[in-house]
Amino acid sequence: MKKIFTILFFVSVFFLGFFPVKDTDFGWHYQCGKEFLTAGVLCIKNNFSYFLPNYHFYYTGHLYDIILAFIYDHWGFLGISLVGSIIFTLTALVFVKLIKNIKLGFVTYFISFILSYSVLSLGFRPQIITYLFLLILLWLLESKNKKLFFLIPILFLFWINLHIGFFIGLFVLIFFIFYENKDINRFQKLFIVFISFLTTLINPFGLNVYREIFNHITSPLGSMIAEWVRPSFFYSFLIISFTIIGLIINLKKKPVNFFYLLLLIFFSFLSLSARRNLPFFYPIFFYVTQDLFRNLKILRLFPDEIFIPIFCSIVIFILIIDVPKTIKSDTLWTEYCQNSQTV
């Protein structure tokens, strides 16, 4: 019964994440990747910006652009949607491993997904890779296998060249220094942080990538780019409420887990500053409060016999409603252009 329950969950996530391509940045991401595939040239110059043609940006997501262009050239938009589904399924897999409770992991993942739907529904974007890598980083940090812990610099080597959101991971690493782990001493933690930082310098711009991050932090992006605006009042209220609950729960524990506290505060600030960061906050909240929810008896009231029909219904609904819409949008240019205008 548990195997059926698990399979249905991942199948539902796979189809739920089968979104049409709506990213308004798709054009220049594709052109940058195409330049490398055809001429072996990295997209170092700002050749595809309309509003800021003279802005020199230090964009490091070349590997993402190359992968995107390769997928589109071979399988079109449907291929991109399919890859997005696979990545969403991987995020669900890693998240469930983090929560360490199958039923709780399934429920909290769906809650996180639904609350972030307005952002995640834009489909396969570089931010989704950061979403996945953030969860992988947390899993590596909490792994009891010390060998896995030393894979973190390799993770950052790929992260820096896939999306500039890698800097989020560096903050998580710094916070981890305050995490109590008897198997890893403070020196080892500092060493991993230092090596991971050095790894992020392996990109076409070196240290200049941090100048780009500084430009993002100091620029009023909320008044220029739609996805950088602050979340609505409802989501802001939800984030603040969740943050307060999480702080109270963790402060009551003895000893206090400062790693969890710093994570919660940092990602609360990120999500309140821009709605594009909403998908990062909710998994972090459930991650740092998992002990409380694991002890709730309410989950015991819902046996697998109830969850299985629920997931079956979700899969059937998505297959009937959402999947045909995605296929139609990805295969018909008129449909794609109309959908793009509404993003």
C-alpha positions in Angstrom: 0.0 0.0 0.0 2.8 2.4 0.9 4.5 1.8 -2.5 1.3 2.6 -4.4 0.9 5.7 -2.3 4.5 6.8 -3.0 4.2 6.1 -6.7 1.0 8.1 -7.0 2.6 11.0 -5.2 5.5 11.3 -7.5 3.3 10.7 -10.6 1.0 13.5 -9.4 4.0 15.9 -8.9 5.4 14.9 -12.3 2.2 15.9 -14.1 1.5 18.8 -11.8 4.9 20.2 -12.9 4.2 19.7 -16.6 3.8 23.4 -17.2 3.8 25.2 -20.6 6.8 27.4 -21.3 5.8 30.9 -20.1 9.2 32.4 -19.2 9.4 35.8 -20.9 13.2 35.5 -20.7 13.1 32.4 -22.9 14.2 34.2 -26.0 17.5 35.5 -24.8 18.3 32.4 -22.8 17.8 30.4 -26.0 19.9 32.7 -28.1 22.8 32.7 -25.6 22.7 28.9 -25.6 22.4 28.7 -29.4 25.5 30.9 -29.8 27.6 28.4 -27.9 26.2 25.4 -29.7 26.8 26.9 -33.1 29.9 29.0 -32.6 31.3 28.0 -29.2 30.9 31.5 -27.9 29.7 32.2 -24.4 27.1 34.9 -23.9 29.4 37.4 -22.2 28.2 40.6 -23.9 24.7 42.0 -23.4 23.5 41.6 -27.0 19.8 40.8 -26.4 18.6 43.5 -24.0 16.1 46.0 -25.3 15.5 48.3 -22.4 19.1 48.3 -21.0 21.3 47.8 -24.1 24.3 49.4 -22.5 24.1 47.6 -19.2 27.1 45.3 -18.7 25.9 42.3 -16.7 27.9 39.4 -15.3 25.5 36.6 -16.0 26.8 33.1 -15.1 23.9 30.8 -16.2 25.6 29.7 -19.4 25.2 26.1 -18.7 21.5 26.5 -18.3 21.2 28.4 -21.6 23.2 25.6 -23.4 21.0 22.9 -22.0 17.8 24.9 -22.8 18.9 25.5 -26.4 19.8 21.8 -26.9 16.5 20.6 -25.5 14.5 23.1 -27.7 16.4 22.3 -30.9 15.8 18.6 -30.4 12.3 18.4 -28.7 10.9 21.9 -28.8 8.8 23.4 -26.0 7.4 20.0 -25.1 10.9 18.8 -24.3 11.4 21.8 -22.0 8.1 21.2 -20.2 9.1 17.5 -19.8 12.5 18.4 -18.3 10.7 20.8 -15.9 8.5 17.9 -14.8 11.5 15.8 -14.0 13.1 18.6 -12.0 10.0 19.2 -10.0 9.8 15.5 -9.3 13.4 15.5 -8.1 12.6 18.4 -5.7 9.8 16.4 -4.3 12.1 13.4 -3.8 14.8 15.4 -2.0 12.2 17.3 0.1 10.6 14.0 1.4 14.1 12.8 2.3 14.6 16.0 4.3 11.4 15.7 6.2 12.1 12.0 7.0 8.4 11.2 7.2 6.8 10.0 4.0 3.2 11.1 4.7 4.2 14.5 6.3 6.7 15.1 3.4 3.9 14.5 0.8 1.4 16.8 2.5 3.8 19.6 3.2 5.3 19.5 -0.3 1.9 19.9 -1.9 1.1 22.7 0.5 4.4 24.4 -0.4 3.7 23.8 -4.1 0.2 25.2 -4.0 1.2 28.3 -2.1 4.0 29.0 -4.6 1.9 28.1 -7.7 1.8 31.5 -9.2 5.6 31.5 -9.5 6.2 27.8 -10.2 3.6 27.7 -12.9 6.0 29.7 -15.1 7.6 26.4 -15.8 11.2 25.4 -16.3 13.4 28.4 -15.4 16.8 28.8 -13.8 15.1 29.6 -10.5 13.7 26.0 -10.4 17.3 24.7 -10.5 18.2 26.9 -7.5 15.0 25.5 -5.8 16.3 21.9 -6.4 19.9 22.7 -5.5 18.9 24.4 -2.3 17.1 21.3 -1.1 20.0 19.1 -2.2 22.4 21.3 -0.2 20.2 21.0 3.0 20.1 17.2 2.5 23.9 17.0 2.1 24.4 19.2 5.2 22.3 16.9 7.3 23.6 13.7 5.9 25.2 11.4 8.4 27.7 10.3 5.6 30.6 12.6 5.9 31.7 11.8 2.3 28.5 13.3 1.0 29.3 16.5 3.0 32.4 17.0 0.9 30.4 16.9 -2.3 29.1 20.4 -1.6 31.8 22.3 -3.5 31.0 20.2 -6.6 27.4 21.2 -6.2 28.4 24.8 -6.2 30.5 24.3 -9.3 27.4 23.4 -11.2 25.2 25.9 -9.3 27.3 29.0 -10.2 27.2 28.1 -13.9 23.5 27.3 -13.9 21.9 30.2 -12.0 23.1 33.3 -10.0 20.9 32.1 -7.1 23.9 30.1 -5.9 24.6 32.9 -3.4 21.5 31.7 -1.4 23.4 28.5 -0.9 26.4 30.3 0.4 24.3 32.0 3.1 23.0 28.5 4.1 26.5 27.3 4.4 27.5 30.2 6.6 24.5 29.5 8.8 25.5 25.9 9.0 28.6 26.9 10.9 26.3 27.4 13.9 24.7 24.0 13.6 25.5 21.5 16.3 26.9 18.4 14.6 29.2 16.2 16.6 30.5 14.4 13.5 31.7 17.6 11.8 33.8 20.1 13.8 33.9 23.9 13.3 37.2 23.8 11.3 35.7 21.3 8.8 32.7 23.5 8.3 34.8 26.6 7.7 36.9 24.6 5.3 33.9 23.5 3.3 32.5 27.1 3.2 35.9 28.4 2.0 36.3 25.8 -0.7 32.7 26.3 -1.9 33.4 30.0 -2.2 36.5 29.4 -4.2 34.5 27.0 -6.4 32.0 29.8 -7.2 34.9 31.7 -8.8 35.1 29.1 -11.6 32.9 31.0 -14.0 33.5 33.3 -17.0 33.5 36.4 -14.8 35.3 35.3 -11.6 34.8 37.7 -8.7 32.7 40.0 -10.9 29.7 37.8 -10.4 29.5 39.2 -6.9 29.3 42.7 -8.4 26.2 41.6 -10.2 24.7 40.3 -7.0 25.5 43.7 -5.4 23.8 45.5 -8.3 20.7 43.4 -7.8 20.6 44.1 -4.1 21.0 47.8 -4.4 18.8 48.3 -7.5 15.0 49.0 -7.2 14.1 45.9 -9.2 10.6 45.9 -7.7 9.7 49.0 -9.7 11.2 47.6 -13.0 10.5 43.9 -13.2 7.2 42.2 -12.4 8.6 39.2 -10.6 10.6 41.3 -8.3 7.6 43.1 -6.8 6.8 42.3 -3.2 4.1 39.6 -2.5 0.5 40.6 -2.0 -0.9 41.4 1.5 -2.2 37.9 1.8 1.1 36.2 1.2 3.0 38.7 3.3 0.7 38.1 6.2 1.1 34.3 5.6 4.9 34.6 5.6 5.1 36.7 8.7 2.7 34.4 10.5 4.6 31.3 9.5 7.9 33.0 10.6 6.5 33.9 14.0 5.2 30.3 14.5 8.6 28.8 13.4 10.6 31.1 15.7 8.4 30.3 18.7 8.7 26.5 18.0 12.5 26.6 17.7 13.1 29.0 20.6 11.2 26.6 22.9 13.6 23.8 22.1 16.7 23.4 24.3 19.3 23.8 23.0 18.2 26.3 20.5 19.0 25.4 16.9 20.5 28.6 15.6 20.9 27.1 12.1 17.1 26.7 11.8 16.5 30.2 13.2 18.8 31.8 10.7 17.4 29.9 7.8 13.8 30.9 8.8 14.7 34.6 9.2 16.8 34.8 6.0 14.2 33.1 3.7 11.4 35.1 5.3 13.3 38.3 4.4 13.9 37.0 0.9 10.3 36.1 0.2 9.0 39.4 1.6 11.4 41.3 -0.6 10.2 39.7 -3.9 7.5 37.3 -4.8 9.9 35.3 -7.0 11.4 34.0 -3.8 8.1 32.6 -2.4 8.9 29.0 -3.5 12.0 29.0 -1.2 10.3 30.0 2.0 7.6 27.4 2.4 9.9 24.3 2.2 12.3 26.0 4.6 9.4 26.6 7.1 8.2 23.0 7.0 11.8 21.8 7.2 12.6 23.8 10.4 9.3 22.9 12.1 9.0 19.3 11.0 9.3 17.9 14.5 6.1 19.7 15.5 4.1 18.5 12.6 5.5 15.0 12.8 4.1 14.7 16.3 0.6 16.0 15.3 -1.9 13.2 15.6 -4.0 14.7 12.7 -1.9 12.8 10.1 -2.8 9.5 11.8 -6.5 10.2 11.1 -5.8 9.9 7.4 -4.7 6.4 6.5 -3.3 5.4 3.1 -6.8 4.3 2.0 -7.8 8.0 2.1 -4.6 9.5 0.6 -4.5 7.1 -2.4 -7.9 8.1 -3.8 -6.9 11.8 -3.2 -3.8 11.4 -5.3 -5.6 9.4 -7.9 -8.1 12.2 -8.2 -5.3 14.7 -8.6 -3.6 12.7 -11.3 -6.8 12.2 -13.3 -7.7 15.9 -13.0 -4.3 17.0 -14.2 -4.3 14.5 -17.1 -7.7 15.7 -18.2 -7.4 19.5 -17.7 -3.7 20.7 -17.4 -1.7 18.3 -19.6 -3.8 18.9 -22.7 -3.4 22.7 -22.1 0.3 22.4 -21.8 0.6 20.3 -25.0 -1.6 22.7 -26.9 0.4 25.7 -25.7 3.7 24.1 -26.5 2.8 22.9 -30.0 0.7 25.7 -31.4 2.5 29.1 -32.0 -0.7 31.1 -31.8 -1.6 29.5 -28.4 2.0 30.1 -27.2 2.0 33.8 -28.2 -1.4 34.4 -26.6 -0.3 32.8 -23.3 2.9 34.7 -23.3 1.1 38.0 -23.5 -0.7 37.2 -20.3 2.4 36.5 -18.2 
